[in-house]
Amino acid sequence: MYLILFVLHDTNNLKAVLNAWDEAGVSGVTILPSTGLGRLRESKALQDDFPLIPRIEDFFHYEEQLNRTIFTIVRGEEMVDKVVQATENIVGDLRKPNTGILAVLPIVKVYGLNREPGV
């Protein structure tokens, strides 16, 4: 079994990536809002200077850019290859900048996973 982690940079592609993973046979996905050090340095994510009691104007000037980190557990390298290909069909070549970061990790044991089909 393998854990596939994908940090999606362009959140406009989220639904398309999720649909592509579903079509590839992924049975479940977890989605988390996330950010990286680069965006923190640019002050575009998780701003802590937002007023405690904001005015309506504050919402229009507040720009927060977050990634989405999505992950799933799959069986076998064949399934990993399908998910990677499905991802690249949506976001483009992952070796190019600003497409996202995808990592695959082997899993020794999984607890609490009740589904069998894609996993």
C-alpha positions in Angstrom: 0.0 0.0 0.0 1.0 3.6 -0.7 0.2 7.0 0.7 -0.2 9.6 -2.1 0.2 13.2 -0.9 -0.5 16.0 -3.3 -0.1 19.7 -2.6 -2.2 21.5 -5.2 -1.0 25.0 -5.9 -4.0 26.2 -8.1 -7.1 25.5 -6.1 -9.2 26.2 -9.1 -8.2 22.7 -10.2 -9.3 20.9 -7.0 -12.6 19.5 -8.3 -11.0 18.4 -11.6 -8.2 16.6 -9.7 -10.7 15.0 -7.4 -12.8 13.8 -10.3 -9.7 12.5 -12.1 -8.6 10.6 -9.0 -12.1 9.1 -8.7 -12.1 8.0 -12.3 -8.7 6.5 -11.7 -10.2 4.3 -9.0 -9.4 6.1 -5.8 -12.0 5.2 -3.2 -11.4 8.1 -0.7 -9.6 11.3 -0.4 -8.9 13.7 2.5 -8.5 17.4 1.7 -6.7 19.9 3.9 -6.1 23.7 3.5 -2.4 24.2 3.6 0.3 26.8 3.0 4.1 26.8 2.5 6.9 28.9 3.8 7.1 30.9 0.5 3.6 32.1 0.8 4.1 33.0 4.5 7.1 35.0 3.6 5.1 36.8 0.9 2.3 37.5 3.6 -0.3 35.8 1.4 -1.3 33.1 3.7 -2.6 32.8 7.3 -2.3 36.5 8.0 -2.3 37.2 11.7 -2.9 41.0 11.3 -6.6 40.6 10.5 -8.6 42.7 12.9 -10.3 41.0 15.8 -13.5 43.0 15.1 -13.3 43.6 11.3 -15.2 46.1 9.3 -16.6 45.2 5.9 -13.8 47.0 4.2 -11.3 44.7 5.9 -12.7 41.7 4.1 -12.1 43.3 0.7 -8.5 44.1 1.5 -7.7 40.7 3.0 -6.1 38.3 0.6 -5.3 34.8 1.7 -3.9 32.2 -0.7 -3.9 28.7 0.5 -3.0 25.4 -1.2 -5.0 22.3 -0.8 -3.2 19.1 0.3 -5.0 16.0 -0.7 -4.1 12.5 0.2 -5.2 9.0 -0.2 -4.1 5.4 0.3 -3.9 3.0 -2.6 -2.8 -0.5 -3.3 0.0 -1.2 -5.7 2.3 0.7 -7.9 -0.1 0.4 -10.8 -2.7 2.4 -8.9 0.0 5.0 -8.0 0.9 5.4 -11.7 -2.8 5.9 -12.5 -3.2 8.6 -9.9 0.0 10.4 -11.0 -1.1 10.3 -14.6 -4.6 11.5 -13.7 -3.1 14.4 -11.7 -0.7 15.4 -14.5 -3.6 15.3 -17.0 -5.2 18.2 -15.0 -2.3 20.3 -13.7 0.4 19.5 -16.3 3.9 18.1 -15.9 4.7 18.1 -12.2 8.3 18.8 -12.9 7.2 22.3 -13.9 6.8 25.1 -11.4 3.5 26.0 -9.8 1.8 22.7 -10.6 2.0 21.1 -7.2 4.1 18.7 -5.3 3.2 15.0 -5.3 4.9 12.4 -3.0 4.3 8.7 -2.7 5.2 6.9 0.5 5.1 3.1 1.2 2.8 2.1 4.1 3.6 -0.9 6.3 0.3 -1.0 8.2 -3.1 0.8 8.1 -5.6 0.9 10.9 -9.2 2.0 10.7 -9.5 1.7 6.9 -12.7 -0.3 6.2 -12.8 0.0 2.4 -11.3 -2.6 0.2 -12.0 -1.7 -3.5 -9.3 0.9 -4.4 -7.3 0.5 -1.3 
